[in-house]
Each structure stands twice: as structure tokens, then as C-alpha cells.
């Protein structure tokens, strides 16, 4: 099978084409062809040349796939040009509640203890999971459901009133966490069991208003490990 991929110089003039040849296995071969103009004005492909690393790098940069060199701090778990995954230690945070639940309004603006979290940004989507321990997770660490409204069974956050940061580089991590917790938690997002607390979501957070430590035994299983959470990227 042949797949034709076009490369535009300054997005206006067709200058080169990449032909990708695939056989029956997983291997592939690619060649670079200059675009020539025939006597009749019709463009055609010149003989192919092997792809160079410099060309592939230039093409990736032109398509926006360049990631600037960064020094990874200890909280970074995974990084690709399209995805950033990190974890956050247990800490106390202010929470804001909206929506129509009057009991939730009574908790608005209070400070609560929170479990350790794993957060993932893919494009402009934020995913959040919780951890039952306060140590850095490994690929096989089982994840817990984030005990928050606005977050569905996949960990995907319904942005709502959240001010989504413009970037998803390492420097933007505090902005993503602030955006999440400074927005209003307004509703349950889909059929997801957010906590095993006997009082449910409101009962959990009502009981934590004066506490210093989150009861991790109230977390529910997310049904995936850190490796699986990272591997599915932005899959919905």
C-alpha cells in the first residue's frame, strides 16, 4: 500500500511529497520526492531520495510537534509532544461548589484535605485520577477514581467554569491545578461512583471540612493502572 503525504512550503506551495510503502508486516519504507513542473504545467514526482533525519525533524517542527528541551522535576510521570502526566502529593486545598445542590453551597470556599492525584493533559483536555498512597506511583500502581464532581468515569474533566491554560508544558502545571480547583464543582459527570463514603459525595466533603488528612479508604477503584491511564492518551 502507498500513502501519499504532502508537505507545503509556507503552507502555499507544494514542494515535496513523501511516499510511504508498507508491506504485510509492521515495517515501512519512505522516500522523499521533489515536485517538478512538466512542460504542460502539470506537477509530477521526481525520482525518490532516502529521507534524512534533518528533513523529518524539519517536517515535525512545521507540523507543530516540537517540544522544547525541559528538565523534568520529580513529579513528572510521562511526557510526549501531545501529552503531559504528573502527580501531586496530598495537600489541603480550597474547593468551590456551584449548581443546584443547597448542601454543596454550604461547603463553598472551605479548605479540605485531598488525596495524592495523577493529572494528565492532552491537547486542552484534563484527566484526573487519585492515589491511595502518598508516594510516587509506578507503572503498575492501581489508580483510584478522583472524588470530584465534574469528572467522569474516565477521569475526564468537564471544563465548565474552568479557565483552561493556554499551554501544556511543565511550567504550566501549577496553572492547570489552580484552574481545576478554583473552578466550581457543580454536578456528577455520568454514572461514576466517586466515593465509598456512606454519605456519598456531599457526606464525604462535609466530614472533611475540619480534617487534615483525606481518608483514602473512601476512594473507589478506577479499574486501571498508571501505565494504562497514560497509554490511552486522549481516548474517550
N, C-alpha and C positions, 0 to 999 in steps of 0.2 A: 504494500500500500504506500502511496506517496501523499504526503501532506504538504501543501504549499503555504508558507508563512511569508508575509510581505513586510519589508522594512522601509519606512518612509523617512527620507532626509528632511528634517524640519517639518514633518507631517504634511508635506505638499508635493514632493516629487518622488515617484517610485524609482529607487536607485539600485536595490539589491533584492534577491529572493533567496530563501533558504529552503532546500528540498530535504525532507526527512524520509528516509527509507526504513521501513520496518518489515521484518520477516515474521516467521511464526513464533519466535521466542520473545524474550524481553529486550533483546539487543536492538540497536538502531544505528544508522549511519546518516550523517548530514553533510550536505555540500552547499557552498555559497556561490551564487551565480550573479554576475553583473547584468544589469538591464541595458540592452543595446536598442538603438532605433534602426529599423530597416529602411530601405530606400522609399518604401511606401508610407513611412511614418508609423508603422505598427511595431510596438516593442517586442523584443524576443529575449530569451535567456542565452547568455554567453556560456561557454563551457564552464563546468563547475570547478571550484577550488576547495581544498580542505578548510574547514572552519578553524579559525585561530582563537586562542583564549582572549586575545585583545578585542576581537570582534564581539564575542559572546558577552564580555564584560561591558562593552560599549552599548550593546543592544539592551542588556538588563538595566543599565543606568537610564537609557532613554525611555524604557517602559516603567520607570519609577520603582525598580526593585533594589535600589541601592540602599544599604544600611551603613551609616557612619560608624567607624570603629568606636566601641564603647568598652569601658572597664566594668565588668559585671560585679555588682555587690552581692553579698551573701544571700539576699532574699530573692534573687532571680533564679527561676527554675527552668525556663526554656525561652528561646528567642529565635525567631525567623524574621525574614523581611515583612511578613504579614501578621505576625503573632507575638505577643509578649505575655509570659506567665510568671507570676511571682507569688510569694506567700507573705502573710502579715501575722505577727505574733499576737497573742491575746492582749487585749487592752480595753480601757474604758473609753466610750465614745458617746457623744450626744446623738439622740435619734429624734426625728421629726415625723409626725403622723398626720395624715390627712384623710380624705374620703368621708364616708358617712357614718362610721362606727364611733359613737359617742364615748365608748370606753377607751378607744385608742386615743381620742383627743386628750383625755386626762393624763396620758403619758407623754404628750408632746413636749419636746425640749428638755427632757430629763436625761441624766447620764446613766448608762448601763454598761456592765461588763460584757465583752464579746469574746467568742472563741477565736482561735487561730483560723485564718482564712487563706484560701488559694483563689487568686483572681486572674482572669485571662481576658485580654483584649485582642479581638480580631477585627480588623477594619475599625468600625465605630461601635461594635457590639462588645458589651461587657458580660462576662460569665463569672459567677461566684460560687464557690464551694466552701465547706467548713472542715476543720480538722478536729479530731478527738484528742490530740496531743499538742503540746506547745513546742515541739521540736521540728526541725526542717524535714519535710516529707521526702521519701524516696519514691522511685517509680512504682513500687508495689504498694505504697501506702493507700489503704482504702479511704475514700473521701466521704464526707457527710453532706447532707442537704443543708444549704445555707438557710438559717432560721429567720428569713425575712420575707415580708410581703414584697410584691413587685418582682419576684424572682421565681422562675418556673422550675419544672422538674429537671430540665437540662442545665440549670444554673444560669440561664439567660435572663438578663435584667431588662424589664420593661422600663425604658428611659423615663417616661413621664415628665416630671419637672426637673430631671437631672440635667445639668449643664455639661454636655459631653465635651471633654478636652479636644483640642484640635489635633494633637499628635498622640502617638502611642510609643514613644521612645522611653528609655529608662528614666529620664528626668521627669517624665510626666506621671510617674507612679503616684506621688502624693496628690496630684490633681485628680486622678481617677478615684482614689479612695475618698477624698473630700467630696467629690461630685456625688458619689454614691450615698454617703452618709449625711450629706447636707440636703439631699432631696427628701421629699415626703414619701413615706411608706403608706400606701393607700388601699391596697387590695391584694388578695391572694391571686397569684397568676397561674391559673389552671388547676388541675387536680393533682396537688402535691401535698404530702404530709410534712409540714415544716418542722414539727417538733412532736416528741412523745410526751410532753408535759400534760398532766391530766386536765389542766385548764386551757389547753390549746395555745394558740399564738398569743392572744391577749393575756391569758393567765401566766404564760412564761415571762413576758416582759414586765407585767405588773409585779411579779415576785422578785424581779431583778433590780428594781429601781433603787434599792438601798444596799445592794450587794457589791462585792468587789471581784468575784470570780464567777465565770459562766459555768453552769452545770452541764458538762459535756455529755452526761448520761441522757440528757434530754434531746440530743441530736439524733436524727434519723439517717439511715444508710442511703447514700446516693446511688449505690449499685455500680460504682466504677472506681478504678484506681487512678492515681495521678497520671500514670502512663496513658491510660485510656482517655482521660479527660483532655490531655494535651494532644493526643493523636487525632481526635475527631475535629480539631480546629474549630471551624465555624459551622459545622454540620448541625442542622436543625431537625 
